[in-house]
Amino acid sequence: MEKKKIVLKLEFNDDKTKQKAMKNVCSHSGVESASVDMKEKKLTVVGDVDIIIMVKQLRKLCHTDLVTVGSPA
């Protein structure tokens, strides 16, 4: 696989869910960085990860939509 920038839109209401999502994402091997934009409720992940597995696990925590996948700029 190759390094990608993945942007996900998450529907979470509190910091506890945000922390669980970040912990889940950071536990994947190949993740180089992860950041959350609370205003737009978007999670940005950069790294060499399996998107399908990541989204599947995040959907167990909260509603998750895949916004974009592309090469990191």
Order of alpha helices (4+ residues) and beta strands (2+ residues): beta-alpha-beta-beta-alpha-beta
